[in-house]
Amino acid sequence: QVQLVESGGGLVQAGGSLRLSCAASSIIFRFNNCGWYRQAPGKQRELVATVTSGGSTNYADSVKGRFTISRDNAKNTVFLQMDSLKYEDTAVYYCNVRGGTSWLTMSGYWGQGTQVTVSS
């Protein structure tokens, strides 16, 4: 059974940084695409950043220049470095691993979510 285990969330002041990690098991990680989503209270889950199996990255406009997604295929892990955090970045962050790139669909494998809280 595929498992995605997230870590790295927490409480940080505005302007600070956090690094999220998501370790995958039981899949051929290097052939899959990875993404980070987030969901704030009362809002829909939204796509934050993606990285393909080939290393191409994309970001939501709201996080461009502040967040960096990366992957370490040797460790089956995808990361999300979050800098210059803002209050509106507060959400539960979920990692996702999938074979395709239809990121508007809620398919693939999901982590359990990790809370990021940014204090103003």
Secondary structure, 3 states (H helix, E strand, C coil): CCEEEEECCEEEECCCCEEEEEEEECCCHHHCEEEEEEECCCCCCEEEEEECCCCCEEECCCCCCCEEEEEEHHHCEEEEEECCCCHHHCEEEEEEEECCCCCCCCCCEECCCEEEEEEC
